[in-house]
Every structure is written in C-alpha cells, then in structure tokens.
Amino acid sequence: MGNQLAPVPPFMPHLQALHVVVVGLDAAGKTSLLYRLKFQEFVKSAPTKGFNMEKIRTHQTTRRT
C-alpha cells in the first residue's frame, strides 16, 4: 500500500494529478485510510453513508480520493 503513495517517478513528469478510488467491504477502514492520508493522524469517524470524496494536496501533486 505504501508504494502507491510514493513520489511521482521521474519517467512520469507530466503527471499533475492522481485520482484514486478506494473500494472495499463495509467497515474495512476505507474512510480511516482516507483521513489518515489527509490529516497525517488517525481520526475517529462514524460509518459513512453514501461516499466520501476528499482532495489531498501534497508538496508534489494534488491527490483526490
């Protein structure tokens, strides 16, 4: 999983944004993962109804999940 969050490789300099879709079973930790990536800490959350979409900015690119 951590390999997916590594910096953009040098052979992909044209990549400006990365769209990530996280899917899985109920209570699998998808929202926890999303908030961990966004806030760099664990956030207590309630079960999600519908879907979450967040824009995550890093020093290198913008990631929307």
C-alpha atoms as a printed R data frame, in Angstrom:
   type eleno elety resid chain resno       x      y       z
1  ATOM     1    CA   MET     A     1   0.000  0.000   0.000
2  ATOM     2    CA   GLY     A     2   2.781  2.427   0.878
3  ATOM     3    CA   ASN     A     3   4.318  2.015  -2.564
4  ATOM     4    CA   GLN     A     4   1.209  3.629  -4.053
5  ATOM     5    CA   LEU     A     5   1.893  6.779  -2.025
6  ATOM     6    CA   ALA     A     6   5.499  7.206  -3.121
7  ATOM     7    CA   PRO     A     7   6.601 10.325  -5.040
8  ATOM     8    CA   VAL     A     8   5.882 10.517  -8.770
9  ATOM     9    CA   PRO     A     9   8.563  8.557 -10.645
10 ATOM    10    CA   PRO     A    10  10.929 10.551 -12.898
11 ATOM    11    CA   PHE     A    11   9.543  8.867 -16.034
12 ATOM    12    CA   MET     A    12   6.101 10.440 -15.314
13 ATOM    13    CA   PRO     A    13   6.900 14.171 -15.038
14 ATOM    14    CA   HIS     A    14   3.715 15.105 -16.927
15 ATOM    15    CA   LEU     A    15   1.506 13.697 -14.151
16 ATOM    16    CA   GLN     A    16  -0.146 16.675 -12.424
17 ATOM    17    CA   ALA     A    17  -2.974 14.980 -10.526
18 ATOM    18    CA   LEU     A    18  -3.703 11.472  -9.401
19 ATOM    19    CA   HIS     A    19  -7.236 10.153  -8.941
20 ATOM    20    CA   VAL     A    20  -7.529  7.255  -6.508
21 ATOM    21    CA   VAL     A    21 -10.669  5.218  -5.897
22 ATOM    22    CA   VAL     A    22 -10.758  3.182  -2.693
23 ATOM    23    CA   VAL     A    23 -13.343  0.400  -2.655
24 ATOM    24    CA   GLY     A    24 -13.986 -2.410  -0.210
25 ATOM    25    CA   LEU     A    25 -16.375 -4.104   2.146
26 ATOM    26    CA   ASP     A    26 -18.301 -2.363   4.921
27 ATOM    27    CA   ALA     A    27 -16.196 -1.478   7.976
28 ATOM    28    CA   ALA     A    28 -12.944 -2.259   6.135
29 ATOM    29    CA   GLY     A    29 -11.241  1.038   7.032
30 ATOM    30    CA   LYS     A    30 -11.596  2.980   3.776
31 ATOM    31    CA   THR     A    31 -12.610  6.231   5.493
32 ATOM    32    CA   SER     A    32  -9.908  5.747   8.135
33 ATOM    33    CA   LEU     A    33  -7.316  5.382   5.372
34 ATOM    34    CA   LEU     A    34  -8.624  8.484   3.608
35 ATOM    35    CA   TYR     A    35  -8.480 10.614   6.749
36 ATOM    36    CA   ARG     A    36  -5.055  9.207   7.682
37 ATOM    37    CA   LEU     A    37  -3.700 10.339   4.312
38 ATOM    38    CA   LYS     A    38  -5.352 13.745   4.545
39 ATOM    39    CA   PHE     A    39  -4.602 14.690   8.159
40 ATOM    40    CA   GLN     A    40  -1.493 12.525   8.878
41 ATOM    41    CA   GLU     A    41  -3.217 11.236  12.005
42 ATOM    42    CA   PHE     A    42  -5.982  8.834  12.918
43 ATOM    43    CA   VAL     A    43  -9.398 10.490  13.145
44 ATOM    44    CA   LYS     A    44 -12.381  8.872  14.808
45 ATOM    45    CA   SER     A    45 -15.192  8.625  12.255
46 ATOM    46    CA   ALA     A    46 -18.742  7.330  12.048
47 ATOM    47    CA   PRO     A    47 -19.903  4.831   9.404
48 ATOM    48    CA   THR     A    48 -20.142  6.518   6.023
49 ATOM    49    CA   LYS     A    49 -23.485  6.761   4.239
50 ATOM    50    CA   GLY     A    50 -23.018  7.218   0.515
51 ATOM    51    CA   PHE     A    51 -19.433  8.128  -0.348
52 ATOM    52    CA   ASN     A    52 -16.576 10.419   0.671
53 ATOM    53    CA   MET     A    53 -14.525 12.494  -1.710
54 ATOM    54    CA   GLU     A    54 -11.556 14.478  -0.459
55 ATOM    55    CA   LYS     A    55  -8.861 16.481  -2.199
56 ATOM    56    CA   ILE     A    56  -5.449 15.854  -0.695
57 ATOM    57    CA   ARG     A    57  -2.644 18.253  -1.537
58 ATOM    58    CA   THR     A    58   0.971 17.226  -1.109
59 ATOM    59    CA   HIS     A    59   4.189 19.073  -1.816
60 ATOM    60    CA   GLN     A    60   4.433 17.332  -5.168
61 ATOM    61    CA   THR     A    61   0.926 16.861  -6.560
62 ATOM    62    CA   THR     A    62  -2.761 17.001  -5.687
63 ATOM    63    CA   ARG     A    63  -4.428 13.712  -4.870
64 ATOM    64    CA   ARG     A    64  -8.193 13.317  -4.935
65 ATOM    65    CA   THR     A    65  -9.635 10.126  -3.494
